[in-house]
Amino acid sequence: MTKSAATHLLPVFARAELGFERGEGCWLVATNGERYLDFTSGVAVNALGHAHPALVKALQEQATKLWHMSNLFQSPDGEKLAVRLCNESFADFVFFCNSGAEAMECVIKVVRRYHATKGHPERYRMITFEGAFHGRTLATLAATGSAKYLEGFGPPMDGFDQVPHGDLEAVKKAIGPQTAGILIEPIQGEGGVRSAPPAFYRALRQLCDEHGLLLAFDEVQTGMGRTGDLFAHRRLGVTPDVMSLAKALGGGFPIGACLATAEAASGMTPGSHGSTFGGNPLAVSAANAVLDVMLQPGFFDHVQKMSLLLKQKLASVIDRHPEIVSEVRGEGLLIGIKAVVPSGDLVSALRDQKLLTVGAGDNVVRFLPPLIVTEGEIEEGVARLERACTALASSLKTPAAS
Ligand SMILES: *Cc1c(COP(=O)(O)O)cnc(C)c1O
């Protein structure tokens, strides 16, 4: 009998044989009592680590007051969160939902509706990029455009034109009378921590302005401090018209958001979109608590400082183990290390050293520590990587007998 037959969880994940019962900061305690250093942050979600006191307090307090209210009524705390997100960004309006894919669904609807209400319903297509990841719903899968994920689910939803990442000429060629917008991640997370030079994003902005297109950024993974500022595009110096957030927004509580300028959102009228749980009071209280911490002076300086330290230390590991790892990529604490061995082997060798990391496309292993990671924890993580590389190198020399 296969292992998956022993579970009643739909077997869509290749889960490691390891479970956790609690966490504190950057550390997780497994069900067998062993301690792991967590450089996954639940795939860029637990930006403030596990059981952060400010988040625990916010949720506990909210839990005694109000868990859920429908969007039939005012949302005072949602209003407060929206104001704060708008003050920190280009946006005038925020729609709250529950996940990254839902935030992206809203982005796509905002872009399509914008042109439709301007009298151009034929302009519904969006230009996307190879290696992208935008989610697992049918529309966001079509935007993702990966054959591997689309297979067996019928014809992909129409309306996405994918071009090679970073190829400006291909983007120009793809723009036609039906084009509504361009959709890109400031850094591709799932795709392997890949980014284009800042000039590319500036050129996209310019193309959008020239052709009356909306520029949409998927900041589900890059947003909320991950790249060393609240949003990755602030460091790029390029402003989108519409943007998605999710992963770290609630610090581990599910919440997503679609942010848009008043102009971009001009098609969105009562009834044009909705969500039962969107803006749920528990989720909103968690997100407001996340912002309380992140907007304190020095928070992003810390992320950038830890980023520099991690990158320097990873570079020296690469110098010592070129047969295992070859390149460091990324910004802030969205760091990828390109593996020479299969990336899955490196992830499991790291897990053997009790360091948790995440695989990505392009044979990359992602290091996504909580943003509150300390210098000591970075050093400990890199020491574990060093040991994993040594272990992998010796197994390369003496192939295990089968
Ligand atoms: C994770 C992710 C998504 C999807 O988010 P879900 O919450 O899993 O639906 C979309 N875009 C990007 C860039 C992501 O990293």
The ligand as an SDF file (V2000), in Angstrom:
LIG
                    3D

 15 15  0  0  0  0  0  0  0  0999 V2000
    1.6760   31.8090   -3.5350 C   0  0  0  0  0  0  0  0  0  0  0  0
    1.4630   32.6920   -4.7000 C   0  0  0  0  0  0  0  0  0  0  0  0
    0.1890   32.8380   -5.2910 C   0  0  0  0  0  0  0  0  0  0  0  0
   -0.9990   32.0090   -4.8500 C   0  0  0  0  0  0  0  0  0  0  0  0
   -1.3510   32.2130   -3.5250 O   0  0  0  0  0  0  0  0  0  0  0  0
   -2.3670   31.1880   -2.7940 P   0  0  0  0  0  0  0  0  0  0  0  0
   -2.6090   31.8280   -1.4640 O   0  0  0  0  0  0  0  0  0  0  0  0
   -1.6650   29.8840   -2.7090 O   0  0  0  0  0  0  0  0  0  0  0  0
   -3.5780   31.1060   -3.6240 O   0  0  0  0  0  0  0  0  0  0  0  0
    0.0460   33.7520   -6.3120 C   0  0  0  0  0  0  0  0  0  0  0  0
    1.0900   34.4810   -6.7480 N   0  0  0  0  0  0  0  0  0  0  0  0
    2.3160   34.3570   -6.2160 C   0  0  0  0  0  0  0  0  0  0  0  0
    3.4280   35.2110   -6.7410 C   0  0  0  0  0  0  0  0  0  0  0  0
    2.5570   33.4620   -5.1960 C   0  0  0  0  0  0  0  0  0  0  0  0
    3.7840   33.3180   -4.6960 O   0  0  0  0  0  0  0  0  0  0  0  0
  1  2  1  0
  2  3  1  0
  2 14  2  0
  3  4  1  0
  3 10  2  0
  4  5  1  0
  5  6  1  0
  6  7  2  0
  6  8  1  0
  6  9  1  0
 10 11  1  0
 11 12  2  0
 12 13  1  0
 12 14  1  0
 14 15  1  0
M  END
$$$$
